[in-house]
Amino acid sequence: MDARARSDRKQTIERAQDMVAHPAKYDSVTSKGALKYVTKHEVNPDGVLGSLPIVTFDAEALAVDEALDGYYLIVTYKTNMEDLEIIGTYSSLTACLRYL
């Protein structure tokens, strides 16, 4: 993993941990990607519905992301294209979007 990606993930993890400590301080706009590492529970561990949701850090989501480090992932609905064709198509699309 390159230094930039490592730095970005570190900032996202710090933001997620701050969200756990201060959940009222964040919303979907200010979370900046940290929501994928945060889980919100409406009930406490005893199964009782609480007045405020319980927010926890999702270490499993972090482990999944770390396991995929170094891989080039493309999510697509195109099932009838070859791998290299998909890569070429999405690479061209990404290049076009850089100039918008």
N, C-alpha and C positions, 0 to 999 in steps of 0.2 A: 504494500500500500504506500502511496506516495505521501510526502510530508503535508501537502495541502489537504488531502482527504483525511489524514490523521488529525490535523488541526481542526478541520470542520466537524469531525465526529466528536472530538473532545469538547468543543463548544456546545454541541447539541446535547451531549451527555450532561454537561454542567447545567444547561438550561432545564433539562428534564429533572435533574435532582432538585433544582430550585423550585420547579413546579410542584414537586412532591412536598417540599417544605412550605411553600406559599402558593397554594392552588388558586386563590382568589386574584392573584396578581396577573394571571395569564388568561388569554382566550385563544381561539383558533388562529387568529391573525398574529398575535404576539408570540406564540409558541415556536414559530419558525422551524418546524420539523421535529421538535422534541416530543410531540404527542405520540409518535410511534414507540417511544420508550416509556410511556406512562400508561398505567391501567387504572381505570376508575371503577370502584366498587360501591354499589348503593347500600350494601349490607355489611355489617362488621363480621369478623371471623366466627362469631357465635350464631350468625344467621339472623340477627336482629336488624330491621330496617332503621337506619340512622337518619337524623335530620340533615346531616351534611354527608356528601359522598367521601369515601376514603380513597385517596390517591396514592398509588405505589409505583416504584420504579420497576420496570419490566426487564429484568436481567436476561430472560430468555430471548426477548426480541433483539437485545444487543448481541447476544451470542450468535443468533442466526445471521445478523448483518456481518459480524466479524468472520464467520465461517465463509462468507461469500466474497471477502476481500480479494482483490486481484482478478476476479472474473468480470467479463464484459456481459452484462445481462440486458436482454431486450424482452419486454413483455408485449406480445402481439396476439391478435386474434387470427392472423393469417396461418392456416394450417396446411395450405396447399403449396407453399413455397419452400425451396431448399434453404438450408442455413445460410450459405454465402449470399444468396439472393436477398434474404431478409436483412442481413448485415449491410449490404450495399444500399438497399432502399432506405433503411433508417439512418445510415450515415449521411446520405444525401439530404434527407429531411432535416437532420440536426444541423448540417452546414447551412442550409437555407434559413433556418430559424435564427442563427447567429446574427444575421444581417437585418433582422426586423427591428 
